[in-house]
């Protein structure tokens, strides 16, 4: 039997209505990320050891 992941909303939901949000799930060996507005669409999964470097890179990225 497979259990559904326990999705948690990001602590930062953006301005306005707070609808610009990601959800994160701990899948034991991986971390999954999805768009809270489209939860049935694709998810990104990362090995646990790659998740922190990924977030660190995003924080340092400059947006156009």
Backbone as numpy.savetxt, mean C-alpha at the origin, in Angstrom:
# Nx Ny Nz CAx CAy CAz Cx Cy Cz
-7.54 -23.89 3.20 -8.38 -22.71 3.20 -7.49 -21.47 3.20
-7.82 -20.52 2.35 -7.09 -19.26 2.28 -7.87 -18.18 3.01
-7.17 -17.40 3.82 -7.84 -16.29 4.50 -7.58 -15.01 3.74
-8.52 -14.10 3.81 -8.37 -12.81 3.15 -7.36 -11.95 3.90
-6.59 -11.16 3.17 -5.64 -10.27 3.84 -6.38 -9.24 4.70
-5.73 -8.81 5.75 -6.27 -7.76 6.61 -5.73 -6.43 6.09
-6.53 -5.74 5.28 -6.11 -4.47 4.68 -6.27 -3.34 5.69
-5.27 -2.46 5.75 -5.31 -1.30 6.63 -5.06 -0.06 5.80
-5.85 0.98 6.06 -5.69 2.23 5.35 -4.42 2.94 5.80
-3.76 3.56 4.86 -2.57 4.33 5.17 -2.89 5.42 6.18
-1.91 5.77 7.00 -2.14 6.83 7.99 -2.24 8.20 7.34
-1.79 8.33 6.09 -1.91 9.59 5.36 -2.92 9.41 4.24
-4.04 10.10 4.34 -5.10 9.93 3.36 -5.24 11.12 2.43
-4.31 12.03 2.47 -4.39 13.19 1.59 -5.38 14.22 2.10
-5.52 15.31 1.36 -6.43 16.37 1.75 -7.85 16.10 1.33
-8.69 17.07 1.51 -10.09 16.95 1.09 -10.84 15.90 1.85
-11.50 15.01 1.12 -12.34 13.98 1.71 -11.54 12.78 2.23
-10.25 12.77 2.01 -9.44 11.64 2.45 -9.59 10.43 1.57
-10.01 10.65 0.31 -10.25 9.52 -0.59 -9.01 9.08 -1.36
-7.95 9.89 -1.34 -6.72 9.53 -2.04 -5.87 8.70 -1.10
-6.13 7.42 -1.06 -5.50 6.61 -0.03 -5.07 5.25 -0.56
-4.04 4.74 0.06 -3.59 3.39 -0.20 -3.94 2.52 0.99
-4.09 1.24 0.70 -4.28 0.26 1.75 -3.10 -0.71 1.69
-2.69 -1.18 2.85 -1.53 -2.06 2.97 -1.95 -3.32 3.72
-1.44 -4.46 3.28 -1.71 -5.73 3.97 -0.39 -6.47 4.19
-0.23 -7.02 5.38 0.93 -7.84 5.71 0.59 -9.29 5.38
1.29 -9.85 4.40 1.03 -11.22 3.94 2.11 -12.19 4.42
2.68 -11.94 5.56 3.75 -12.72 6.19 5.08 -12.57 5.47
5.21 -13.07 4.25 6.48 -12.96 3.53 6.51 -11.79 2.57
5.36 -11.17 2.34 5.25 -10.04 1.42 4.37 -8.95 2.02
4.51 -7.75 1.47 3.63 -6.63 1.79 2.86 -6.31 0.52
1.55 -6.14 0.62 0.72 -5.81 -0.54 0.18 -4.40 -0.39
0.05 -3.71 -1.53 -0.47 -2.35 -1.57 -1.56 -2.30 -2.63
-2.65 -1.59 -2.33 -3.70 -1.40 -3.33 -4.33 -0.02 -3.16
-5.03 0.41 -4.19 -5.75 1.68 -4.19 -7.07 1.46 -3.46
-7.34 2.24 -2.43 -8.57 2.05 -1.66 -9.83 2.37 -2.46
-9.69 3.17 -3.53 -10.85 3.49 -4.37 -11.17 2.37 -5.35
-10.22 1.48 -5.59 -10.42 0.39 -6.55 -9.83 -0.90 -5.98
-10.38 -1.41 -4.88 -9.78 -2.55 -4.20 -9.78 -3.86 -4.98
-10.61 -3.97 -6.00 -10.64 -5.21 -6.78 -9.65 -5.19 -7.94
-9.02 -4.06 -8.17 -8.02 -3.97 -9.23 -6.70 -4.54 -8.74
-5.69 -4.40 -9.53 -4.37 -4.98 -9.24 -3.78 -4.47 -7.94
-2.95 -5.31 -7.34 -2.18 -4.92 -6.16 -0.70 -5.05 -6.48
0.09 -4.31 -5.76 1.55 -4.45 -5.83 1.96 -5.28 -4.63
2.86 -6.22 -4.82 3.39 -6.97 -3.69 4.90 -6.90 -3.70
5.46 -6.80 -2.52 6.89 -6.69 -2.33 7.34 -7.68 -1.28
8.53 -8.27 -1.45 9.09 -9.02 -0.34 9.26 -8.04 0.84
9.11 -8.52 2.03 9.21 -7.65 3.21 10.51 -6.85 3.19
11.60 -7.47 2.80 12.90 -6.78 2.80 13.01 -5.67 1.76
12.14 -5.66 0.77 12.18 -4.63 -0.27 11.20 -3.49 -0.01
10.28 -3.67 0.94 9.23 -2.68 1.15 9.79 -1.37 1.71
10.62 -1.43 2.73 11.16 -0.20 3.32 12.00 0.58 2.31
12.91 -0.06 1.55 13.63 0.70 0.52 12.69 1.33 -0.53
11.61 0.64 -0.87 10.64 1.18 -1.82 10.01 2.45 -1.26
9.54 2.42 -0.03 8.92 3.60 0.60 9.93 4.72 0.74
11.14 4.40 1.12 12.20 5.40 1.25 12.46 6.09 -0.09
12.49 5.30 -1.17 12.70 5.88 -2.50 11.54 6.78 -2.89
10.31 6.39 -2.56 9.16 7.23 -2.87 9.22 8.56 -2.13
9.62 8.52 -0.88 9.71 9.75 -0.09 10.73 10.71 -0.66
11.80 10.16 -1.27 12.85 11.00 -1.84 12.59 11.43 -3.28
11.55 10.88 -3.91 11.28 11.18 -5.32 10.74 12.59 -5.47
11.15 13.22 -6.54 10.62 14.54 -6.87 9.56 14.39 -7.94
8.38 14.92 -7.66 7.30 14.85 -8.63 7.33 16.06 -9.53
7.00 15.89 -10.81 7.03 17.04 -11.75 5.99 18.08 -11.40
